[in-house]
Amino acid sequence: TGQLAAGNWQLALETTGFDLATLAPDVPGRVMGTVTLAGTVNDLSLDDSNLNGIQVGGELTVDDVVPFWTDPLELAFAWQDNRLHLNRMTTPGFEATGWMDVRLDRLFNGPLSSPLNSPLTAPPNGNHPGHPAITAMAIAIRADDLDLAQLPVDLPVPLTGHTRFRGTLTGTPETPVLNGDVDVNHLAVSAIA
């Protein structure tokens, strides 16, 4: 639905189930929820790096996107100019809040004015080599009762047990900095052959 009044516009988009593979074939899951876009007619511009004067916000539920989470991921966000605010990202046992600076021209394949501007034609992970789409981030993370055996990481030996984490993720996806405190309960290391 949309509105235009006194030079202000607003558009609300709602989905009851959209397959993420439509945008990126390697990304599983379905998304449901509402996204709202708003701005003024006089300040409506979109350049190659950000959303100038356009405010975007939404509340989404994502199913089956993270293999070791069986419950849906709830997400509330706001985006203005080049900053994506993660107001709330939660699933049972996990919560994250923070922000990411995003270059739209690097998220998609080429300038926003390009006819190739489509998530379907974006390079893997939406990044241009050496020029990440996410140029900075600061995310506070709280994770409780994570099953070490279910984490999607290759370790030299299998581990079992549960962990709790409190910390922050900063930097970029190419050079992340993870700081925090980890507690591990009932840690067991399988025998090494």
ZICOR-V151768 format. One record per residue. N is the residue number from 1. RES is the residue in one small letter. PHI is phi in whole degrees, -180 to 180 (NA if undefined). Layout:
{{N RES PHI} {N RES PHI}}
//
This chain:
{{1 t NA} {2 g -143} {3 q -141} {4 l -140} {5 a -152} {6 a 51} {7 g 81} {8 n -105} {9 w -126} {10 q -149} {11 l -134} {12 a -115} {13 l -114} {14 e -130} {15 t -130} {16 t -103} {17 g 161} {18 f -118} {19 d -74} {20 l -65} {21 a -62} {22 t -64} {23 l -88} {24 a -143} {25 p -55} {26 d -89} {27 v -102} {28 p -80} {29 g 106} {30 r -129} {31 v -121} {32 m -134} {33 g 142} {34 t -129} {35 v -125} {36 t -118} {37 l -118} {38 a -151} {39 g 179} {40 t -116} {41 v -63} {42 n -73} {43 d -122} {44 l -104} {45 s -146} {46 l -134} {47 d -103} {48 d -71} {49 s -117} {50 n -157} {51 l -96} {52 n -75} {53 g 74} {54 i -106} {55 q -103} {56 v -126} {57 g -149} {58 g -173} {59 e -132} {60 l -130} {61 t -121} {62 v -119} {63 d -104} {64 d 60} {65 v -93} {66 v -114} {67 p -57} {68 f -91} {69 w -106} {70 t -88} {71 d -92} {72 p -64} {73 l -97} {74 e -98} {75 l -136} {76 a -121} {77 f -144} {78 a -141} {79 w -131} {80 q -139} {81 d 57} {82 n -112} {83 r -111} {84 l -100} {85 h -95} {86 l -91} {87 n -71} {88 r -164} {89 m -134} {90 t -138} {91 t -151} {92 p -52} {93 g 89} {94 f -145} {95 e -148} {96 a -140} {97 t -142} {98 g 155} {99 w -150} {100 m -139} {101 d -91} {102 v -126} {103 r -96} {104 l -62} {105 d -66} {106 r -96} {107 l -73} {108 f -103} {109 n -91} {110 g 100} {111 p -60} {112 l -63} {113 s -84} {114 s -72} {115 p -68} {116 l -87} {117 n -73} {118 s -153} {119 p -58} {120 l -71} {121 t -108} {122 a -69} {123 p -67} {124 p -50} {125 n 62} {126 g 68} {127 n -107} {128 h -93} {129 p -52} {130 g 80} {131 h -134} {132 p -67} {133 a -68} {134 i -91} {135 t -94} {136 a -166} {137 m -156} {138 a -148} {139 i -129} {140 a -87} {141 i -126} {142 r -130} {143 a -130} {144 d -123} {145 d 56} {146 l -77} {147 d -80} {148 l -59} {149 a -67} {150 q -95} {151 l -67} {152 p -84} {153 v -131} {154 d -91} {155 l -111} {156 p -65} {157 v -137} {158 p -68} {159 l -118} {160 t -130} {161 g 132} {162 h -129} {163 t -132} {164 r -128} {165 f -134} {166 r -133} {167 g -180} {168 t -133} {169 l -118} {170 t -129} {171 g 95} {172 t -133} {173 p -60} {174 e -77} {175 t -134} {176 p -75} {177 v -125} {178 l -110} {179 n -122} {180 g 170} {181 d -115} {182 v -122} {183 d -115} {184 v -122} {185 n -117} {186 h 57} {187 l -71} {188 a -136} {189 v -109} {190 s -69} {191 a -62} {192 i -95} {193 a -80}}
//
